[in-house]
Amino acid sequence: MCPECGHEWNPEELAAENAPAVVKDANGNVLVDGDDVVVVKDLPVKGAPKPVKAGTKVKNIRLAEGDHNIDCRIDGFGSMALKSEFVKKA
């Protein structure tokens, strides 16, 4: 409890705020670092003449904070960030 304003903190709320975010794929499966995923939709890539095609397998992903929450390396494109809503667990 704060002695100045009287605000009380709930320990359960603090634990929920500090917990790592859960990242889910297009089907609702929980993703973790090191998972393999498959792209479910053609994704245009800025500066590349062709998109990342649906069905492309991406190995050994790393989860990151932000809008594009998957960091990965795709053969033929190099390192990039993907949104978890456009992939499914392999």
PyMOL Python script that loads the backbone (N, CA, C, O; Angstrom):
from pymol import cmd

cmd.read_pdbstr("""\
ATOM      1  N   MET A   1       0.842  -1.175   0.000  1.00  0.00           N
ATOM      2  CA  MET A   1       0.000   0.000   0.000  1.00  0.00           C
ATOM      3  C   MET A   1       0.888   1.239   0.000  1.00  0.00           C
ATOM      4  O   MET A   1       1.894   1.300   0.706  1.00  0.00           O
ATOM      5  N   CYS A   2       0.498   2.217  -0.798  1.00  0.00           N
ATOM      6  CA  CYS A   2       1.260   3.465  -0.881  1.00  0.00           C
ATOM      7  C   CYS A   2       0.887   4.367   0.304  1.00  0.00           C
ATOM      8  O   CYS A   2      -0.292   4.648   0.516  1.00  0.00           O
ATOM      9  N   PRO A   3       1.889   4.825   1.080  1.00  0.00           N
ATOM     10  CA  PRO A   3       1.578   5.661   2.241  1.00  0.00           C
ATOM     11  C   PRO A   3       1.085   7.063   1.848  1.00  0.00           C
ATOM     12  O   PRO A   3       0.416   7.722   2.643  1.00  0.00           O
ATOM     13  N   GLU A   4       1.405   7.517   0.648  1.00  0.00           N
ATOM     14  CA  GLU A   4       1.011   8.862   0.244  1.00  0.00           C
ATOM     15  C   GLU A   4      -0.411   8.920  -0.308  1.00  0.00           C
ATOM     16  O   GLU A   4      -1.178   9.815   0.048  1.00  0.00           O
ATOM     17  N   CYS A   5      -0.768   7.965  -1.180  1.00  0.00           N
ATOM     18  CA  CYS A   5      -2.086   8.045  -1.834  1.00  0.00           C
ATOM     19  C   CYS A   5      -3.042   6.941  -1.399  1.00  0.00           C
ATOM     20  O   CYS A   5      -4.241   7.042  -1.658  1.00  0.00           O
ATOM     21  N   GLY A   6      -2.553   5.901  -0.753  1.00  0.00           N
ATOM     22  CA  GLY A   6      -3.412   4.831  -0.279  1.00  0.00           C
ATOM     23  C   GLY A   6      -3.694   3.759  -1.321  1.00  0.00           C
ATOM     24  O   GLY A   6      -4.519   2.878  -1.081  1.00  0.00           O
ATOM     25  N   HIS A   7      -3.029   3.810  -2.477  1.00  0.00           N
ATOM     26  CA  HIS A   7      -3.246   2.798  -3.518  1.00  0.00           C
ATOM     27  C   HIS A   7      -2.681   1.455  -3.062  1.00  0.00           C
ATOM     28  O   HIS A   7      -1.581   1.374  -2.517  1.00  0.00           O
ATOM     29  N   GLU A   8      -3.468   0.402  -3.302  1.00  0.00           N
ATOM     30  CA  GLU A   8      -3.032  -0.946  -2.939  1.00  0.00           C
ATOM     31  C   GLU A   8      -2.746  -1.740  -4.200  1.00  0.00           C
ATOM     32  O   GLU A   8      -3.539  -1.718  -5.141  1.00  0.00           O
ATOM     33  N   TRP A   9      -1.610  -2.448  -4.227  1.00  0.00           N
ATOM     34  CA  TRP A   9      -1.239  -3.283  -5.354  1.00  0.00           C
ATOM     35  C   TRP A   9      -1.611  -4.719  -5.062  1.00  0.00           C
ATOM     36  O   TRP A   9      -1.454  -5.206  -3.942  1.00  0.00           O
ATOM     37  N   ASN A  10      -2.101  -5.383  -6.080  1.00  0.00           N
ATOM     38  CA  ASN A  10      -2.417  -6.803  -5.965  1.00  0.00           C
ATOM     39  C   ASN A  10      -1.205  -7.584  -6.472  1.00  0.00           C
ATOM     40  O   ASN A  10      -0.811  -7.379  -7.620  1.00  0.00           O
ATOM     41  N   PRO A  11      -0.600  -8.459  -5.688  1.00  0.00           N
ATOM     42  CA  PRO A  11       0.590  -9.203  -6.131  1.00  0.00           C
ATOM     43  C   PRO A  11       0.333 -10.051  -7.386  1.00  0.00           C
ATOM     44  O   PRO A  11       1.248 -10.269  -8.180  1.00  0.00           O
ATOM     45  N   GLU A  12      -0.896 -10.527  -7.566  1.00  0.00           N
ATOM     46  CA  GLU A  12      -1.221 -11.332  -8.746  1.00  0.00           C
ATOM     47  C   GLU A  12      -1.183 -10.484 -10.012  1.00  0.00           C
ATOM     48  O   GLU A  12      -0.759 -10.962 -11.064  1.00  0.00           O
ATOM     49  N   GLU A  13      -1.625  -9.223  -9.921  1.00  0.00           N
ATOM     50  CA  GLU A  13      -1.583  -8.330 -11.080  1.00  0.00           C
ATOM     51  C   GLU A  13      -0.146  -8.015 -11.467  1.00  0.00           C
ATOM     52  O   GLU A  13       0.178  -7.959 -12.653  1.00  0.00           O
ATOM     53  N   LEU A  14       0.716  -7.808 -10.479  1.00  0.00           N
ATOM     54  CA  LEU A  14       2.125  -7.533 -10.766  1.00  0.00           C
ATOM     55  C   LEU A  14       2.787  -8.727 -11.438  1.00  0.00           C
ATOM     56  O   LEU A  14       3.584  -8.552 -12.360  1.00  0.00           O
ATOM     57  N   ALA A  15       2.473  -9.924 -10.996  1.00  0.00           N
ATOM     58  CA  ALA A  15       3.042 -11.130 -11.603  1.00  0.00           C
ATOM     59  C   ALA A  15       2.558 -11.280 -13.039  1.00  0.00           C
ATOM     60  O   ALA A  15       3.330 -11.699 -13.902  1.00  0.00           O
ATOM     61  N   ALA A  16       1.308 -10.950 -13.315  1.00  0.00           N
ATOM     62  CA  ALA A  16       0.760 -11.054 -14.673  1.00  0.00           C
ATOM     63  C   ALA A  16       1.405 -10.027 -15.606  1.00  0.00           C
ATOM     64  O   ALA A  16       1.633 -10.323 -16.779  1.00  0.00           O
ATOM     65  N   GLU A  17       1.698  -8.834 -15.107  1.00  0.00           N
ATOM     66  CA  GLU A  17       2.330  -7.806 -15.924  1.00  0.00           C
ATOM     67  C   GLU A  17       3.771  -8.164 -16.263  1.00  0.00           C
ATOM     68  O   GLU A  17       4.240  -7.850 -17.358  1.00  0.00           O
ATOM     69  N   ASN A  18       4.476  -8.809 -15.351  1.00  0.00           N
ATOM     70  CA  ASN A  18       5.879  -9.151 -15.551  1.00  0.00           C
ATOM     71  C   ASN A  18       6.068 -10.476 -16.278  1.00  0.00           C
ATOM     72  O   ASN A  18       7.192 -10.812 -16.652  1.00  0.00           O
ATOM     73  N   ALA A  19       5.007 -11.230 -16.484  1.00  0.00           N
ATOM     74  CA  ALA A  19       5.105 -12.523 -17.163  1.00  0.00           C
ATOM     75  C   ALA A  19       5.408 -12.295 -18.643  1.00  0.00           C
ATOM     76  O   ALA A  19       4.946 -11.311 -19.221  1.00  0.00           O
ATOM     77  N   PRO A  20       6.182 -13.195 -19.266  1.00  0.00           N
ATOM     78  CA  PRO A  20       6.471 -13.034 -20.692  1.00  0.00           C
ATOM     79  C   PRO A  20       5.201 -13.211 -21.519  1.00  0.00           C
ATOM     80  O   PRO A  20       4.313 -13.988 -21.167  1.00  0.00           O
ATOM     81  N   ALA A  21       5.135 -12.479 -22.616  1.00  0.00           N
ATOM     82  CA  ALA A  21       3.971 -12.545 -23.500  1.00  0.00           C
ATOM     83  C   ALA A  21       3.922 -13.905 -24.196  1.00  0.00           C
ATOM     84  O   ALA A  21       4.955 -14.459 -24.570  1.00  0.00           O
ATOM     85  N   VAL A  22       2.728 -14.425 -24.361  1.00  0.00           N
ATOM     86  CA  VAL A  22       2.542 -15.699 -25.044  1.00  0.00           C
ATOM     87  C   VAL A  22       2.311 -15.403 -26.520  1.00  0.00           C
ATOM     88  O   VAL A  22       1.430 -14.617 -26.869  1.00  0.00           O
ATOM     89  N   VAL A  23       3.102 -16.033 -27.387  1.00  0.00           N
ATOM     90  CA  VAL A  23       2.981 -15.831 -28.827  1.00  0.00           C
ATOM     91  C   VAL A  23       2.304 -17.057 -29.419  1.00  0.00           C
ATOM     92  O   VAL A  23       2.750 -18.187 -29.222  1.00  0.00           O
ATOM     93  N   LYS A  24       1.202 -16.813 -30.159  1.00  0.00           N
ATOM     94  CA  LYS A  24       0.452 -17.917 -30.754  1.00  0.00           C
ATOM     95  C   LYS A  24       0.466 -17.789 -32.270  1.00  0.00           C
ATOM     96  O   LYS A  24       0.524 -16.687 -32.816  1.00  0.00           O
ATOM     97  N   ASP A  25       0.409 -18.955 -32.949  1.00  0.00           N
ATOM     98  CA  ASP A  25       0.395 -18.969 -34.412  1.00  0.00           C
ATOM     99  C   ASP A  25      -1.030 -18.763 -34.917  1.00  0.00           C
ATOM    100  O   ASP A  25      -1.932 -18.470 -34.133  1.00  0.00           O
ATOM    101  N   ALA A  26      -1.232 -18.916 -36.219  1.00  0.00           N
ATOM    102  CA  ALA A  26      -2.528 -18.701 -36.845  1.00  0.00           C
ATOM    103  C   ALA A  26      -3.587 -19.672 -36.337  1.00  0.00           C
ATOM    104  O   ALA A  26      -4.775 -19.352 -36.375  1.00  0.00           O
ATOM    105  N   ASN A  27      -3.188 -20.844 -35.866  1.00  0.00           N
ATOM    106  CA  ASN A  27      -4.126 -21.843 -35.367  1.00  0.00           C
ATOM    107  C   ASN A  27      -4.307 -21.787 -33.850  1.00  0.00           C
ATOM    108  O   ASN A  27      -5.096 -22.556 -33.301  1.00  0.00           O
ATOM    109  N   GLY A  28      -3.604 -20.905 -33.173  1.00  0.00           N
ATOM    110  CA  GLY A  28      -3.726 -20.778 -31.730  1.00  0.00           C
ATOM    111  C   GLY A  28      -2.731 -21.601 -30.943  1.00  0.00           C
ATOM    112  O   GLY A  28      -2.820 -21.650 -29.716  1.00  0.00           O
ATOM    113  N   ASN A  29      -1.781 -22.252 -31.605  1.00  0.00           N
ATOM    114  CA  ASN A  29      -0.740 -23.016 -30.913  1.00  0.00           C
ATOM    115  C   ASN A  29       0.313 -22.067 -30.354  1.00  0.00           C
ATOM    116  O   ASN A  29       0.677 -21.088 -31.006  1.00  0.00           O
ATOM    117  N   VAL A  30       0.797 -22.349 -29.165  1.00  0.00           N
ATOM    118  CA  VAL A  30       1.813 -21.509 -28.529  1.00  0.00           C
ATOM    119  C   VAL A  30       3.165 -21.775 -29.184  1.00  0.00           C
ATOM    120  O   VAL A  30       3.559 -22.927 -29.365  1.00  0.00           O
ATOM    121  N   LEU A  31       3.872 -20.704 -29.537  1.00  0.00           N
ATOM    122  CA  LEU A  31       5.201 -20.807 -30.143  1.00  0.00           C
ATOM    123  C   LEU A  31       6.269 -20.510 -29.098  1.00  0.00           C
ATOM    124  O   LEU A  31       6.064 -19.692 -28.201  1.00  0.00           O
ATOM    125  N   VAL A  32       7.412 -21.182 -29.223  1.00  0.00           N
ATOM    126  CA  VAL A  32       8.558 -20.945 -28.353  1.00  0.00           C
ATOM    127  C   VAL A  32       9.804 -20.815 -29.221  1.00  0.00           C
ATOM    128  O   VAL A  32       9.790 -21.184 -30.395  1.00  0.00           O
ATOM    129  N   ASP A  33      10.888 -20.285 -28.636  1.00  0.00           N
ATOM    130  CA  ASP A  33      12.158 -20.168 -29.357  1.00  0.00           C
ATOM    131  C   ASP A  33      12.602 -21.539 -29.856  1.00  0.00           C
ATOM    132  O   ASP A  33      12.511 -22.533 -29.135  1.00  0.00           O
ATOM    133  N   GLY A  34      13.083 -21.582 -31.102  1.00  0.00           N
ATOM    134  CA  GLY A  34      13.598 -22.821 -31.669  1.00  0.00           C
ATOM    135  C   GLY A  34      12.573 -23.627 -32.439  1.00  0.00           C
ATOM    136  O   GLY A  34      12.930 -24.630 -33.055  1.00  0.00           O
ATOM    137  N   ASP A  35      11.306 -23.223 -32.427  1.00  0.00           N
ATOM    138  CA  ASP A  35      10.277 -23.941 -33.183  1.00  0.00           C
ATOM    139  C   ASP A  35      10.488 -23.785 -34.681  1.00  0.00           C
ATOM    140  O   ASP A  35      11.138 -22.843 -35.135  1.00  0.00           O
ATOM    141  N   ASP A  36       9.930 -24.722 -35.441  1.00  0.00           N
ATOM    142  CA  ASP A  36       9.870 -24.614 -36.896  1.00  0.00           C
ATOM    143  C   ASP A  36       8.442 -24.247 -37.260  1.00  0.00           C
ATOM    144  O   ASP A  36       7.493 -24.800 -36.704  1.00  0.00           O
ATOM    145  N   VAL A  37       8.285 -23.308 -38.200  1.00  0.00           N
ATOM    146  CA  VAL A  37       6.959 -22.864 -38.611  1.00  0.00           C
ATOM    147  C   VAL A  37       6.856 -22.880 -40.127  1.00  0.00           C
ATOM    148  O   VAL A  37       7.865 -22.948 -40.829  1.00  0.00           O
ATOM    149  N   VAL A  38       5.617 -22.817 -40.627  1.00  0.00           N
ATOM    150  CA  VAL A  38       5.337 -22.776 -42.060  1.00  0.00           C
ATOM    151  C   VAL A  38       4.514 -21.523 -42.336  1.00  0.00           C
ATOM    152  O   VAL A  38       3.555 -21.242 -41.617  1.00  0.00           O
ATOM    153  N   VAL A  39       4.875 -20.776 -43.360  1.00  0.00           N
ATOM    154  CA  VAL A  39       4.146 -19.568 -43.748  1.00  0.00           C
ATOM    155  C   VAL A  39       2.817 -19.994 -44.364  1.00  0.00           C
ATOM    156  O   VAL A  39       2.793 -20.890 -45.208  1.00  0.00           O
ATOM    157  N   VAL A  40       1.703 -19.364 -43.956  1.00  0.00           N
ATOM    158  CA  VAL A  40       0.387 -19.765 -44.436  1.00  0.00           C
ATOM    159  C   VAL A  40      -0.166 -18.854 -45.529  1.00  0.00           C
ATOM    160  O   VAL A  40      -1.228 -19.137 -46.082  1.00  0.00           O
ATOM    161  N   LYS A  41       0.534 -17.767 -45.849  1.00  0.00           N
ATOM    162  CA  LYS A  41       0.046 -16.796 -46.825  1.00  0.00           C
ATOM    163  C   LYS A  41       1.240 -16.206 -47.561  1.00  0.00           C
ATOM    164  O   LYS A  41       2.302 -16.024 -46.965  1.00  0.00           O
ATOM    165  N   ASP A  42       1.084 -15.904 -48.856  1.00  0.00           N
ATOM    166  CA  ASP A  42       2.146 -15.214 -49.581  1.00  0.00           C
ATOM    167  C   ASP A  42       2.387 -13.849 -48.931  1.00  0.00           C
ATOM    168  O   ASP A  42       1.454 -13.068 -48.750  1.00  0.00           O
ATOM    169  N   LEU A  43       3.640 -13.570 -48.585  1.00  0.00           N
ATOM    170  CA  LEU A  43       3.982 -12.324 -47.910  1.00  0.00           C
ATOM    171  C   LEU A  43       4.909 -11.491 -48.778  1.00  0.00           C
ATOM    172  O   LEU A  43       6.024 -11.927 -49.066  1.00  0.00           O
ATOM    173  N   PRO A  44       4.483 -10.295 -49.208  1.00  0.00           N
ATOM    174  CA  PRO A  44       5.370  -9.441 -49.999  1.00  0.00           C
ATOM    175  C   PRO A  44       6.539  -8.944 -49.151  1.00  0.00           C
ATOM    176  O   PRO A  44       6.389  -8.679 -47.958  1.00  0.00           O
ATOM    177  N   VAL A  45       7.698  -8.823 -49.785  1.00  0.00           N
ATOM    178  CA  VAL A  45       8.905  -8.375 -49.092  1.00  0.00           C
ATOM    179  C   VAL A  45       9.392  -7.109 -49.789  1.00  0.00           C
ATOM    180  O   VAL A  45       9.623  -7.109 -50.998  1.00  0.00           O
ATOM    181  N   LYS A  46       9.547  -6.028 -49.019  1.00  0.00           N
ATOM    182  CA  LYS A  46      10.027  -4.775 -49.596  1.00  0.00           C
ATOM    183  C   LYS A  46      11.419  -4.976 -50.173  1.00  0.00           C
ATOM    184  O   LYS A  46      12.289  -5.546 -49.515  1.00  0.00           O
ATOM    185  N   GLY A  47      11.631  -4.517 -51.382  1.00  0.00           N
ATOM    186  CA  GLY A  47      12.935  -4.598 -52.022  1.00  0.00           C
ATOM    187  C   GLY A  47      13.233  -5.934 -52.671  1.00  0.00           C
ATOM    188  O   GLY A  47      14.294  -6.092 -53.274  1.00  0.00           O
ATOM    189  N   ALA A  48      12.343  -6.892 -52.571  1.00  0.00           N
ATOM    190  CA  ALA A  48      12.555  -8.200 -53.194  1.00  0.00           C
ATOM    191  C   ALA A  48      11.599  -8.346 -54.381  1.00  0.00           C
ATOM    192  O   ALA A  48      10.458  -7.886 -54.326  1.00  0.00           O
ATOM    193  N   PRO A  49      12.065  -8.982 -55.441  1.00  0.00           N
ATOM    194  CA  PRO A  49      11.210  -9.109 -56.631  1.00  0.00           C
ATOM    195  C   PRO A  49      10.077 -10.117 -56.469  1.00  0.00           C
ATOM    196  O   PRO A  49       9.127 -10.107 -57.252  1.00  0.00           O
ATOM    197  N   LYS A  50      10.162 -10.977 -55.474  1.00  0.00           N
ATOM    198  CA  LYS A  50       9.138 -12.001 -55.294  1.00  0.00           C
ATOM    199  C   LYS A  50       8.738 -12.089 -53.824  1.00  0.00           C
ATOM    200  O   LYS A  50       9.532 -11.732 -52.954  1.00  0.00           O
ATOM    201  N   PRO A  51       7.527 -12.555 -53.528  1.00  0.00           N
ATOM    202  CA  PRO A  51       7.101 -12.684 -52.130  1.00  0.00           C
ATOM    203  C   PRO A  51       7.604 -13.981 -51.506  1.00  0.00           C
ATOM    204  O   PRO A  51       8.078 -14.877 -52.205  1.00  0.00           O
ATOM    205  N   VAL A  52       7.494 -14.068 -50.187  1.00  0.00           N
ATOM    206  CA  VAL A  52       7.716 -15.332 -49.494  1.00  0.00           C
ATOM    207  C   VAL A  52       6.444 -16.142 -49.726  1.00  0.00           C
ATOM    208  O   VAL A  52       5.359 -15.718 -49.327  1.00  0.00           O
ATOM    209  N   LYS A  53       6.566 -17.280 -50.357  1.00  0.00           N
ATOM    210  CA  LYS A  53       5.405 -18.079 -50.756  1.00  0.00           C
ATOM    211  C   LYS A  53       4.797 -18.832 -49.571  1.00  0.00           C
ATOM    212  O   LYS A  53       5.496 -19.198 -48.626  1.00  0.00           O
ATOM    213  N   ALA A  54       3.502 -19.052 -49.641  1.00  0.00           N
ATOM    214  CA  ALA A  54       2.815 -19.877 -48.650  1.00  0.00           C
ATOM    215  C   ALA A  54       3.401 -21.283 -48.713  1.00  0.00           C
ATOM    216  O   ALA A  54       3.664 -21.791 -49.803  1.00  0.00           O
ATOM    217  N   GLY A  55       3.604 -21.904 -47.585  1.00  0.00           N
ATOM    218  CA  GLY A  55       4.191 -23.236 -47.528  1.00  0.00           C
ATOM    219  C   GLY A  55       5.683 -23.233 -47.291  1.00  0.00           C
ATOM    220  O   GLY A  55       6.281 -24.298 -47.138  1.00  0.00           O
ATOM    221  N   THR A  56       6.309 -22.052 -47.257  1.00  0.00           N
ATOM    222  CA  THR A  56       7.742 -21.952 -46.984  1.00  0.00           C
ATOM    223  C   THR A  56       8.003 -22.320 -45.536  1.00  0.00           C
ATOM    224  O   THR A  56       7.387 -21.755 -44.632  1.00  0.00           O
ATOM    225  N   LYS A  57       8.917 -23.268 -45.303  1.00  0.00           N
ATOM    226  CA  LYS A  57       9.249 -23.696 -43.940  1.00  0.00           C
ATOM    227  C   LYS A  57      10.368 -22.827 -43.397  1.00  0.00           C
ATOM    228  O   LYS A  57      11.376 -22.596 -44.065  1.00  0.00           O
ATOM    229  N   VAL A  58      10.175 -22.353 -42.183  1.00  0.00           N
ATOM    230  CA  VAL A  58      11.155 -21.519 -41.495  1.00  0.00           C
ATOM    231  C   VAL A  58      11.597 -22.286 -40.259  1.00  0.00           C
ATOM    232  O   VAL A  58      10.776 -22.666 -39.424  1.00  0.00           O
ATOM    233  N   LYS A  59      12.905 -22.511 -40.149  1.00  0.00           N
ATOM    234  CA  LYS A  59      13.442 -23.296 -39.042  1.00  0.00           C
ATOM    235  C   LYS A  59      14.050 -22.399 -37.973  1.00  0.00           C
ATOM    236  O   LYS A  59      14.570 -21.321 -38.261  1.00  0.00           O
ATOM    237  N   ASN A  60      13.972 -22.867 -36.742  1.00  0.00           N
ATOM    238  CA  ASN A  60      14.663 -22.258 -35.607  1.00  0.00           C
ATOM    239  C   ASN A  60      14.323 -20.770 -35.439  1.00  0.00           C
ATOM    240  O   ASN A  60      15.192 -19.909 -35.579  1.00  0.00           O
ATOM    241  N   ILE A  61      13.061 -20.478 -35.141  1.00  0.00           N
ATOM    242  CA  ILE A  61      12.641 -19.089 -34.953  1.00  0.00           C
ATOM    243  C   ILE A  61      13.077 -18.576 -33.592  1.00  0.00           C
ATOM    244  O   ILE A  61      13.355 -19.358 -32.684  1.00  0.00           O
ATOM    245  N   ARG A  62      13.136 -17.253 -33.457  1.00  0.00           N
ATOM    246  CA  ARG A  62      13.398 -16.585 -32.185  1.00  0.00           C
ATOM    247  C   ARG A  62      12.246 -15.612 -31.949  1.00  0.00           C
ATOM    248  O   ARG A  62      11.872 -14.869 -32.857  1.00  0.00           O
ATOM    249  N   LEU A  63      11.689 -15.606 -30.761  1.00  0.00           N
ATOM    250  CA  LEU A  63      10.593 -14.704 -30.438  1.00  0.00           C
ATOM    251  C   LEU A  63      11.158 -13.355 -30.027  1.00  0.00           C
ATOM    252  O   LEU A  63      12.202 -13.267 -29.380  1.00  0.00           O
ATOM    253  N   ALA A  64      10.443 -12.303 -30.420  1.00  0.00           N
ATOM    254  CA  ALA A  64      10.885 -10.942 -30.131  1.00  0.00           C
ATOM    255  C   ALA A  64       9.687 -10.116 -29.680  1.00  0.00           C
ATOM    256  O   ALA A  64       8.539 -10.510 -29.886  1.00  0.00           O
ATOM    257  N   GLU A  65       9.956  -8.988 -29.076  1.00  0.00           N
ATOM    258  CA  GLU A  65       8.897  -8.069 -28.671  1.00  0.00           C
ATOM    259  C   GLU A  65       8.542  -7.184 -29.859  1.00  0.00           C
ATOM    260  O   GLU A  65       9.376  -6.934 -30.729  1.00  0.00           O
ATOM    261  N   GLY A  66       7.314  -6.718 -29.890  1.00  0.00           N
ATOM    262  CA  GLY A  66       6.886  -5.790 -30.923  1.00  0.00           C
ATOM    263  C   GLY A  66       5.834  -6.379 -31.839  1.00  0.00           C
ATOM    264  O   GLY A  66       5.324  -7.477 -31.611  1.00  0.00           O
ATOM    265  N   ASP A  67       5.521  -5.620 -32.885  1.00  0.00           N
ATOM    266  CA  ASP A  67       4.471  -6.006 -33.829  1.00  0.00           C
ATOM    267  C   ASP A  67       4.864  -7.254 -34.613  1.00  0.00           C
ATOM    268  O   ASP A  67       4.067  -8.184 -34.733  1.00  0.00           O
ATOM    269  N   HIS A  68       6.071  -7.285 -35.143  1.00  0.00           N
ATOM    270  CA  HIS A  68       6.599  -8.451 -35.841  1.00  0.00           C
ATOM    271  C   HIS A  68       7.359  -9.271 -34.792  1.00  0.00           C
ATOM    272  O   HIS A  68       8.527  -9.004 -34.508  1.00  0.00           O
ATOM    273  N   ASN A  69       6.682 -10.267 -34.225  1.00  0.00           N
ATOM    274  CA  ASN A  69       7.204 -10.919 -33.036  1.00  0.00           C
ATOM    275  C   ASN A  69       7.993 -12.194 -33.294  1.00  0.00           C
ATOM    276  O   ASN A  69       8.257 -12.945 -32.354  1.00  0.00           O
ATOM    277  N   ILE A  70       8.376 -12.461 -34.538  1.00  0.00           N
ATOM    278  CA  ILE A  70       9.227 -13.616 -34.851  1.00  0.00           C
ATOM    279  C   ILE A  70      10.416 -13.134 -35.667  1.00  0.00           C
ATOM    280  O   ILE A  70      10.238 -12.515 -36.716  1.00  0.00           O
ATOM    281  N   ASP A  71      11.630 -13.410 -35.196  1.00  0.00           N
ATOM    282  CA  ASP A  71      12.854 -13.164 -35.959  1.00  0.00           C
ATOM    283  C   ASP A  71      13.305 -14.490 -36.529  1.00  0.00           C
ATOM    284  O   ASP A  71      13.312 -15.503 -35.829  1.00  0.00           O
ATOM    285  N   CYS A  72      13.683 -14.490 -37.802  1.00  0.00           N
ATOM    286  CA  CYS A  72      14.066 -15.755 -38.425  1.00  0.00           C
ATOM    287  C   CYS A  72      14.966 -15.496 -39.628  1.00  0.00           C
ATOM    288  O   CYS A  72      15.209 -14.354 -40.020  1.00  0.00           O
ATOM    289  N   ARG A  73      15.449 -16.591 -40.196  1.00  0.00           N
ATOM    290  CA  ARG A  73      16.240 -16.542 -41.426  1.00  0.00           C
ATOM    291  C   ARG A  73      15.523 -17.438 -42.440  1.00  0.00           C
ATOM    292  O   ARG A  73      15.258 -18.610 -42.173  1.00  0.00           O
ATOM    293  N   ILE A  74      15.215 -16.864 -43.605  1.00  0.00           N
ATOM    294  CA  ILE A  74      14.529 -17.595 -44.665  1.00  0.00           C
ATOM    295  C   ILE A  74      15.486 -17.752 -45.837  1.00  0.00           C
ATOM    296  O   ILE A  74      16.061 -16.776 -46.319  1.00  0.00           O
ATOM    297  N   ASP A  75      15.652 -18.995 -46.292  1.00  0.00           N
ATOM    298  CA  ASP A  75      16.538 -19.258 -47.427  1.00  0.00           C
ATOM    299  C   ASP A  75      16.091 -18.441 -48.641  1.00  0.00           C
ATOM    300  O   ASP A  75      14.916 -18.458 -49.006  1.00  0.00           O
ATOM    301  N   GLY A  76      17.019 -17.738 -49.254  1.00  0.00           N
ATOM    302  CA  GLY A  76      16.724 -16.920 -50.418  1.00  0.00           C
ATOM    303  C   GLY A  76      16.344 -15.490 -50.082  1.00  0.00           C
ATOM    304  O   GLY A  76      16.317 -14.639 -50.972  1.00  0.00           O
ATOM    305  N   PHE A  77      16.049 -15.203 -48.816  1.00  0.00           N
ATOM    306  CA  PHE A  77      15.661 -13.858 -48.404  1.00  0.00           C
ATOM    307  C   PHE A  77      16.561 -13.306 -47.308  1.00  0.00           C
ATOM    308  O   PHE A  77      16.745 -12.092 -47.221  1.00  0.00           O
ATOM    309  N   GLY A  78      17.121 -14.165 -46.474  1.00  0.00           N
ATOM    310  CA  GLY A  78      17.967 -13.722 -45.372  1.00  0.00           C
ATOM    311  C   GLY A  78      17.176 -13.507 -44.102  1.00  0.00           C
ATOM    312  O   GLY A  78      16.089 -14.061 -43.939  1.00  0.00           O
ATOM    313  N   SER A  79      17.715 -12.704 -43.204  1.00  0.00           N
ATOM    314  CA  SER A  79      17.070 -12.446 -41.923  1.00  0.00           C
ATOM    315  C   SER A  79      15.875 -11.530 -42.106  1.00  0.00           C
ATOM    316  O   SER A  79      15.930 -10.554 -42.855  1.00  0.00           O
ATOM    317  N   MET A  80      14.791 -11.858 -41.410  1.00  0.00           N
ATOM    318  CA  MET A  80      13.614 -10.997 -41.459  1.00  0.00           C
ATOM    319  C   MET A  80      12.750 -11.225 -40.231  1.00  0.00           C
ATOM    320  O   MET A  80      12.960 -12.165 -39.464  1.00  0.00           O
ATOM    321  N   ALA A  81      11.778 -10.348 -40.065  1.00  0.00           N
ATOM    322  CA  ALA A  81      10.828 -10.443 -38.963  1.00  0.00           C
ATOM    323  C   ALA A  81       9.452 -10.755 -39.542  1.00  0.00           C
ATOM    324  O   ALA A  81       9.055 -10.197 -40.564  1.00  0.00           O
ATOM    325  N   LEU A  82       8.730 -11.656 -38.874  1.00  0.00           N
ATOM    326  CA  LEU A  82       7.398 -12.054 -39.319  1.00  0.00           C
ATOM    327  C   LEU A  82       6.396 -11.832 -38.205  1.00  0.00           C
ATOM    328  O   LEU A  82       6.758 -11.780 -37.029  1.00  0.00           O
ATOM    329  N   LYS A  83       5.142 -11.703 -38.577  1.00  0.00           N
ATOM    330  CA  LYS A  83       4.061 -11.673 -37.601  1.00  0.00           C
ATOM    331  C   LYS A  83       3.604 -13.099 -37.366  1.00  0.00           C
ATOM    332  O   LYS A  83       3.533 -13.896 -38.302  1.00  0.00           O
ATOM    333  N   SER A  84       3.297 -13.420 -36.128  1.00  0.00           N
ATOM    334  CA  SER A  84       2.909 -14.786 -35.792  1.00  0.00           C
ATOM    335  C   SER A  84       1.566 -15.172 -36.399  1.00  0.00           C
ATOM    336  O   SER A  84       1.276 -16.363 -36.513  1.00  0.00           O
ATOM    337  N   GLU A  85       0.751 -14.225 -36.786  1.00  0.00           N
ATOM    338  CA  GLU A  85      -0.560 -14.545 -37.358  1.00  0.00           C
ATOM    339  C   GLU A  85      -0.457 -15.101 -38.781  1.00  0.00           C
ATOM    340  O   GLU A  85      -1.452 -15.590 -39.316  1.00  0.00           O
ATOM    341  N   PHE A  86       0.709 -15.038 -39.398  1.00  0.00           N
ATOM    342  CA  PHE A  86       0.891 -15.539 -40.764  1.00  0.00           C
ATOM    343  C   PHE A  86       1.686 -16.831 -40.834  1.00  0.00           C
ATOM    344  O   PHE A  86       2.118 -17.237 -41.912  1.00  0.00           O
ATOM    345  N   VAL A  87       1.883 -17.480 -39.694  1.00  0.00           N
ATOM    346  CA  VAL A  87       2.611 -18.750 -39.673  1.00  0.00           C
ATOM    347  C   VAL A  87       1.820 -19.777 -38.851  1.00  0.00           C
ATOM    348  O   VAL A  87       0.970 -19.426 -38.034  1.00  0.00           O
ATOM    349  N   LYS A  88       2.130 -21.048 -39.096  1.00  0.00           N
ATOM    350  CA  LYS A  88       1.586 -22.117 -38.263  1.00  0.00           C
ATOM    351  C   LYS A  88       2.743 -23.028 -37.866  1.00  0.00           C
ATOM    352  O   LYS A  88       3.737 -23.142 -38.583  1.00  0.00           O
ATOM    353  N   LYS A  89       2.595 -23.667 -36.720  1.00  0.00           N
ATOM    354  CA  LYS A  89       3.638 -24.542 -36.197  1.00  0.00           C
ATOM    355  C   LYS A  89       3.793 -25.748 -37.102  1.00  0.00           C
ATOM    356  O   LYS A  89       2.806 -26.346 -37.528  1.00  0.00           O
ATOM    357  N   ALA A  90       5.045 -26.105 -37.396  1.00  0.00           N
ATOM    358  CA  ALA A  90       5.301 -27.248 -38.293  1.00  0.00           C
ATOM    359  C   ALA A  90       5.260 -28.547 -37.530  1.00  0.00           C
ATOM    360  O   ALA A  90       5.452 -29.613 -38.115  1.00  0.00           O
TER     361      ALA A  90
END
""", "prot")
cmd.dss("prot")
cmd.show_as("cartoon", "prot")
cmd.util.cbc("prot")
cmd.orient("prot")
